[in-house]
Amino acid sequence: MKKTVVLGVTGSIAAYKSAEIVSRFRKLDVDVRVILTASGSKFITPLTLETLSRAPVITDMWSRETPWEVEHISLAKAADVFLVAPASANFLAKAAYGIADDMLTTTLLATRARIAVAPAMNALMYSNSVVRENISKLKGRGVVFIEPGEGILACGDTGSGRLAEPSLIVEKVMELLHPKLDLKGKNIIVSAGPTREHLDPVRFLSNRSTGKMGFAIAEAAAERGATVTLISGKTELETPFGTERVDVVSTREMYDAIDKRFSKCDALIMAAAPSDFTPVRVFENKIKKQANEDMKIEFKPTVDILKSVGQKKNDQIMIGFAAETENIEAYAREKLVNKNLDIIAANDISAEGTGFETDTNSVTLYFKDGSVKSSGLRSKREVADFILNFLV
């Protein structure tokens, strides 16, 4: 059955690339209906998009060219995927707060199709905390973001905010039009983020993990049809759409949450960074500096989550992570055996773009049979799908 993409084009210099996006969809035999905002029409004409899409371009919410249809409702129902490319900061703000003051935002509220957004704006705007909050809100509702690239922008600045290449945008949308549901019916536990080991009511031992890798895996697994339980340490990330989230603080709490659910899962992917040590003594009150100038803190190992759960393993597939700074292969292979894993994903956190607090990663997968597969440097979402392909 032929698919339909409703394409929203907003006010950005990158609007000229929407012509190529439409053209690529048509070559793939996908129908395209374009909604062009008033600002978008300052950068590209309706005639160009009408010629390429072979369909009328909607520019006015009050047009009565088809008086027998409520047009924003008919477009919303027609969409198999609703794509906005380019998406301006103004559009993201209105979408995040449910404002419906033009044809694009009104139709967006009415659609039940998957929504994909490809932002394009100045790098300073893209990094602004308000824009980031709006993006987080939309991601939390299941909106798929096709992240902008880095480079020289139209204003002359260099940074992130450049519209993703039309070929990539079309590729991502085609994946949404024809989703791989190869994990449907599977129950997967994903752990993510850091844990905290408290020393007193104020201080704790933790690490730099943001949870981005684990959240990307949870999101990807849910989109591929799995029932996903995301067990997460403290993080500012929005819960991925379609997942059940369980928040924990300490390593012991993370172990208890995983252990409670492990017997009913098909796979455990341990992407979290639990603390390896915890203070022997937790002080009831805040430790005062003046009374403890030469204070020594004694630590003991925390529970080894993977090793403990691995001893109870039946048919479950277990995937662990090894974030290392040296002897990466040796440590990874050792963990693979000692923790009874099926796969371990090792990465060099000292390398550029692969450590904590980044949006990219590069992992090498080591398997029980001795085989090795490397992802190369990719976005964490792409690395997530790379790992899930081998899980399948």
C-alpha positions as CSV (number, residue, x, y, z in Angstrom):
1,M,0.0,0.0,0.0
2,K,1.3,3.4,-0.9
3,K,2.5,5.6,2.0
4,T,2.0,9.3,2.6
5,V,4.3,11.7,4.2
6,V,2.9,15.1,5.3
7,L,5.9,17.5,5.2
8,G,5.9,20.7,7.2
9,V,8.3,23.4,6.0
10,T,9.1,26.3,8.4
11,G,11.0,29.5,8.2
12,S,14.6,28.7,7.8
13,I,17.2,29.3,5.1
14,A,17.4,25.5,4.9
15,A,13.9,25.4,3.5
16,Y,15.4,25.2,0.0
17,K,16.5,21.6,0.9
18,S,12.8,20.6,1.3
19,A,12.6,20.5,-2.5
20,E,15.2,17.7,-2.5
21,I,13.4,15.9,0.3
22,V,10.2,15.9,-1.7
23,S,11.9,14.8,-4.8
24,R,13.6,11.9,-3.0
25,F,10.3,10.7,-1.5
26,R,8.6,10.8,-4.9
27,K,11.4,8.7,-6.4
28,L,10.6,6.1,-3.7
29,D,6.9,6.2,-4.7
30,V,5.9,8.0,-1.5
31,D,3.1,10.5,-1.8
32,V,4.0,13.9,-0.2
33,R,1.6,16.6,1.0
34,V,3.3,19.8,1.9
35,I,2.3,22.4,4.5
36,L,4.3,25.6,4.0
37,T,4.2,28.1,6.8
38,A,4.1,31.9,6.1
39,S,7.7,32.2,7.2
40,G,8.7,29.2,5.1
41,S,7.2,30.7,2.0
42,K,9.7,33.6,2.3
43,F,12.5,31.1,1.5
44,I,10.8,28.7,-1.0
45,T,7.8,29.1,-3.2
46,P,4.7,26.9,-3.1
47,L,5.0,26.4,-6.9
48,T,8.3,24.7,-6.5
49,L,7.0,22.3,-3.9
50,E,3.7,21.7,-5.8
51,T,5.6,20.8,-9.0
52,L,7.8,18.3,-7.2
53,S,5.1,16.8,-5.0
54,R,2.4,16.9,-7.7
55,A,-0.1,18.0,-5.1
56,P,-1.4,21.3,-3.8
57,V,0.8,23.0,-1.2
58,I,-1.2,24.2,1.9
59,T,-0.2,27.7,3.0
60,D,-3.4,29.1,4.5
61,M,-5.5,27.5,7.3
62,W,-8.5,29.4,6.0
63,S,-8.3,28.4,2.4
64,R,-11.6,26.8,1.1
65,E,-10.3,25.1,-2.1
66,T,-11.8,21.9,-0.8
67,P,-14.9,23.1,1.2
68,W,-16.2,19.5,1.7
69,E,-13.1,18.6,3.8
70,V,-11.9,19.9,7.1
71,E,-8.4,20.1,5.6
72,H,-6.2,19.9,8.7
73,I,-8.1,16.8,9.8
74,S,-8.0,15.1,6.4
75,L,-4.2,15.8,6.2
76,A,-3.7,14.6,9.7
77,K,-5.5,11.3,8.9
78,A,-3.7,10.9,5.6
79,A,-0.2,11.0,7.1
80,D,1.7,7.7,7.7
81,V,4.5,9.9,9.0
82,F,4.4,13.6,9.8
83,L,7.8,15.2,9.0
84,V,8.8,18.8,9.8
85,A,12.0,19.7,7.9
86,P,13.4,22.2,8.5
87,A,12.0,22.8,11.9
88,S,12.7,26.2,13.4
89,A,13.1,27.1,17.0
90,N,9.7,28.9,16.9
91,F,8.0,25.8,15.6
92,L,9.6,23.6,18.3
93,A,8.4,26.0,21.0
94,K,4.8,25.9,19.7
95,A,4.8,22.2,19.2
96,A,6.2,21.6,22.8
97,Y,3.4,23.7,24.3
98,G,0.6,22.6,22.0
99,I,0.0,26.0,20.4
100,A,-2.1,25.7,17.2
101,D,-2.1,29.1,15.5
102,D,-1.4,28.0,11.8
103,M,-2.1,25.1,9.5
104,L,1.1,23.2,10.4
105,T,0.7,23.3,14.2
106,T,-3.1,22.7,14.0
107,T,-2.6,19.6,11.8
108,L,0.2,18.4,14.0
109,L,-2.1,18.3,17.0
110,A,-4.7,16.3,15.1
111,T,-2.4,13.6,13.7
112,R,-1.9,10.2,15.2
113,A,1.0,9.4,12.8
114,R,4.6,9.1,13.9
115,I,6.2,12.5,14.0
116,A,9.7,13.2,12.9
117,V,11.5,16.6,13.2
118,A,14.7,17.8,11.6
119,P,15.7,21.1,13.3
120,A,17.7,23.8,11.6
121,M,18.8,27.0,13.2
122,N,21.8,29.0,14.5
123,A,24.2,27.1,16.7
124,L,23.6,29.4,19.7
125,M,19.9,29.1,19.3
126,Y,20.1,25.3,19.1
127,S,22.2,25.1,22.3
128,N,19.9,27.6,24.2
129,S,18.5,25.9,27.3
130,V,14.9,26.8,26.3
131,V,15.3,25.1,22.9
132,R,16.9,22.1,24.6
133,E,14.0,21.9,27.1
134,N,11.5,22.0,24.2
135,I,13.3,19.3,22.4
136,S,13.3,17.1,25.6
137,K,9.6,17.6,26.0
138,L,8.9,16.5,22.4
139,K,11.3,13.5,22.6
140,G,9.4,12.5,25.8
141,R,6.2,12.3,23.7
142,G,7.8,10.1,21.2
143,V,8.8,12.6,18.5
144,V,11.7,11.3,16.5
145,F,14.5,13.9,16.1
146,I,16.8,13.8,13.1
147,E,19.7,15.6,14.6
148,P,21.3,18.5,12.8
149,G,24.9,18.3,11.5
150,E,27.8,20.5,12.3
151,G,29.5,22.9,9.9
152,I,29.4,26.5,8.6
153,L,26.0,27.9,9.0
154,A,24.3,30.5,6.8
155,C,25.0,33.2,9.2
156,G,28.7,32.5,9.0
157,D,28.9,30.8,12.5
158,T,30.3,27.3,12.8
159,G,28.6,24.7,15.0
160,S,25.6,22.4,15.4
161,G,22.3,23.5,13.8
162,R,22.8,22.7,10.1
163,L,19.8,20.7,8.7
164,A,20.6,17.1,8.3
165,E,21.3,16.0,4.8
166,P,18.1,15.3,2.8
167,S,19.3,11.7,2.1
168,L,19.6,11.0,5.8
169,I,16.2,12.6,6.6
170,V,14.5,10.5,3.9
171,E,16.3,7.4,5.1
172,K,15.1,7.9,8.7
173,V,11.5,8.5,7.6
174,M,11.5,5.4,5.4
175,E,12.5,3.5,8.5
176,L,9.5,4.9,10.3
177,L,7.2,4.0,7.3
178,H,8.5,0.5,7.3
179,P,9.5,-0.2,10.9
180,K,11.5,-3.3,11.9
181,L,9.4,-5.0,14.6
182,D,12.0,-7.7,15.1
183,L,11.8,-7.5,18.9
184,K,8.0,-7.7,19.1
185,G,7.0,-10.0,22.0
186,K,10.3,-9.7,23.7
187,N,10.8,-8.4,27.3
188,I,14.0,-6.4,27.6
189,I,15.5,-4.8,30.7
190,V,17.9,-1.9,30.0
191,S,19.9,-0.2,32.8
192,A,21.2,3.3,32.3
193,G,22.9,6.2,34.1
194,P,25.1,6.5,37.2
195,T,24.4,5.3,40.7
196,R,25.1,7.3,43.9
197,E,26.7,6.0,47.1
198,H,26.1,8.4,49.9
199,L,28.7,9.4,52.4
200,D,26.5,11.7,54.4
201,P,23.2,13.6,53.8
202,V,25.1,16.0,51.4
203,R,27.9,14.1,49.7
204,F,27.9,11.0,47.5
205,L,30.3,9.0,45.3
206,S,29.2,8.8,41.6
207,N,30.6,9.1,38.1
208,R,30.1,11.1,34.9
209,S,27.6,8.9,33.2
210,T,24.6,10.8,31.7
211,G,22.5,7.7,30.8
212,K,22.4,8.7,27.1
213,M,23.6,5.4,25.8
214,G,21.2,3.3,27.9
215,F,18.3,5.6,27.0
216,A,19.1,5.4,23.3
217,I,19.0,1.5,23.6
218,A,15.7,1.6,25.5
219,E,14.2,3.9,22.9
220,A,15.4,1.8,19.9
221,A,14.2,-1.4,21.5
222,A,10.8,0.0,22.1
223,E,10.5,1.2,18.6
224,R,11.4,-2.3,17.4
225,G,8.5,-3.7,19.3
226,A,10.0,-4.8,22.6
227,T,8.4,-4.4,26.0
228,V,11.1,-2.4,27.7
229,T,11.8,-1.7,31.3
230,L,14.4,1.1,31.8
231,I,16.1,1.0,35.2
232,S,17.9,4.3,35.6
233,G,20.1,6.1,38.0
234,K,19.8,9.9,38.5
235,T,19.7,11.6,35.1
236,E,18.0,14.6,33.5
237,L,16.9,12.7,30.4
238,E,13.2,12.3,29.4
239,T,11.8,8.8,29.6
240,P,11.8,7.3,26.1
241,F,8.4,6.9,24.5
242,G,6.9,3.4,25.1
243,T,9.1,2.3,28.0
244,E,8.4,1.7,31.6
245,R,10.9,3.6,33.8
246,V,12.1,2.6,37.2
247,D,14.3,5.2,39.0
248,V,16.9,4.1,41.5
249,V,19.7,5.8,43.4
250,S,22.3,3.3,44.7
251,T,24.0,0.3,43.2
252,R,22.1,-2.0,45.6
253,E,18.8,-0.4,44.5
254,M,19.7,-1.0,40.9
255,Y,20.5,-4.6,41.6
256,D,17.3,-5.2,43.5
257,A,15.2,-3.7,40.7
258,I,17.0,-5.8,38.0
259,D,16.9,-9.0,40.1
260,K,13.2,-8.6,40.8
261,R,12.4,-8.6,37.1
262,F,15.2,-10.8,35.6
263,S,13.5,-14.1,35.6
264,K,10.7,-12.8,33.3
265,C,12.9,-11.0,30.8
266,D,14.3,-12.3,27.5
267,A,17.4,-10.0,27.6
268,L,19.3,-7.7,30.0
269,I,21.4,-4.9,28.5
270,M,23.5,-3.4,31.3
271,A,24.4,0.1,30.0
272,A,24.4,1.7,33.4
273,A,27.6,2.8,35.2
274,P,27.0,1.6,38.8
275,S,29.5,2.6,41.4
276,D,32.0,-0.1,42.2
277,F,32.6,1.0,45.8
278,T,30.5,2.3,48.7
279,P,31.5,3.9,52.0
280,V,31.7,1.4,54.9
281,R,30.1,4.0,57.1
282,V,27.4,6.5,56.1
283,F,27.4,9.5,58.4
284,E,24.0,10.5,59.8
285,N,24.9,14.2,59.8
286,K,26.9,16.3,57.5
287,I,30.6,15.9,58.0
288,K,32.2,19.1,59.2
289,K,35.5,20.1,57.6
290,Q,37.0,21.6,60.8
291,A,36.6,18.4,62.8
292,N,38.0,16.1,60.0
293,E,40.9,17.8,58.3
294,D,42.8,14.5,58.0
295,M,39.7,12.4,57.5
296,K,40.1,9.0,55.9
297,I,37.1,7.2,54.3
298,E,37.0,3.5,54.1
299,F,35.2,1.8,51.2
300,K,33.9,-1.6,50.4
301,P,32.9,-3.1,47.0
302,T,29.3,-2.8,45.9
303,V,27.3,-5.7,44.7
304,D,28.5,-6.9,41.2
305,I,25.1,-6.6,39.4
306,L,26.0,-8.5,36.2
307,K,28.0,-11.3,38.0
308,S,25.2,-11.8,40.6
309,V,22.4,-11.8,38.0
310,G,24.5,-13.9,35.6
311,Q,24.6,-16.7,38.1
312,K,20.8,-17.0,37.8
313,K,20.8,-16.9,34.0
314,N,18.7,-19.5,32.1
315,D,17.8,-18.6,28.5
316,Q,18.2,-14.9,28.9
317,I,20.7,-13.0,26.7
318,M,23.0,-10.7,28.7
319,I,24.9,-7.8,27.2
320,G,27.3,-5.8,29.3
321,F,29.4,-2.7,28.8
322,A,33.1,-2.1,29.5
323,A,34.0,1.5,29.6
324,E,37.8,1.5,29.8
325,T,40.8,3.7,29.4
326,E,43.5,1.0,28.9
327,N,43.9,-2.7,28.0
328,I,40.4,-2.5,26.6
329,E,40.2,-5.8,24.8
330,A,41.8,-7.8,27.7
331,Y,39.4,-6.3,30.3
332,A,36.4,-6.8,28.0
333,R,37.1,-10.4,27.4
334,E,37.7,-11.0,31.1
335,K,34.4,-9.5,32.0
336,L,32.7,-11.5,29.2
337,V,33.7,-14.7,30.9
338,N,33.6,-13.7,34.5
339,K,30.1,-12.3,34.4
340,N,28.6,-15.0,32.1
341,L,27.7,-12.6,29.3
342,D,26.8,-13.3,25.7
343,I,28.1,-10.0,24.4
344,I,30.1,-7.2,25.9
345,A,30.3,-3.7,24.3
346,A,33.7,-2.2,25.0
347,N,34.6,1.5,24.4
348,D,37.6,3.6,25.0
349,I,36.2,6.5,27.1
350,S,39.5,8.5,26.7
351,A,39.0,8.7,22.9
352,E,37.3,11.8,21.4
353,G,33.6,11.4,21.0
354,T,33.3,8.1,22.8
355,G,33.4,9.0,26.5
356,F,30.8,10.3,28.9
357,E,28.6,13.3,28.2
358,T,28.8,13.0,24.4
359,D,26.1,12.3,21.8
360,T,28.3,9.8,19.9
361,N,30.0,6.6,20.7
362,S,32.1,3.8,19.2
363,V,31.9,0.3,20.6
364,T,33.5,-3.0,19.9
365,L,31.4,-6.0,20.5
366,Y,33.1,-9.2,21.8
367,F,31.1,-12.4,21.6
368,K,31.4,-15.8,23.4
369,D,32.5,-17.5,20.3
370,G,35.5,-15.2,19.9
371,S,34.1,-13.0,17.1
372,V,34.4,-9.2,17.2
373,K,32.4,-6.5,15.5
374,S,33.1,-2.7,15.6
375,S,30.5,0.0,15.2
376,G,32.8,2.9,14.3
377,L,32.0,6.4,15.6
378,R,28.2,7.0,15.3
379,S,25.4,8.7,17.1
380,K,24.4,6.8,20.3
381,R,21.1,6.0,18.7
382,E,22.8,4.4,15.7
383,V,25.1,2.5,18.1
384,A,22.0,1.3,19.9
385,D,20.5,-0.2,16.8
386,F,23.9,-1.7,15.9
387,I,23.9,-3.5,19.3
388,L,20.2,-4.6,18.9
389,N,20.9,-6.0,15.5
390,F,23.2,-8.6,17.1
391,L,20.8,-9.1,20.0
392,V,18.2,-10.1,17.5
